[in-house]
């Protein structure tokens, strides 16, 4: 268990801030393209 925690800490220390920022930029652009959270236009009209 201690060895797994050490390997996880080593992996986390290799990730730098710039890679995290790039990841979030790509993720936000993908969500924008897919329209996640966009209101759905139901096409309701008065009769």
Helices and strands as residue ranges (DSSP letters): H 2-14, H 17-34
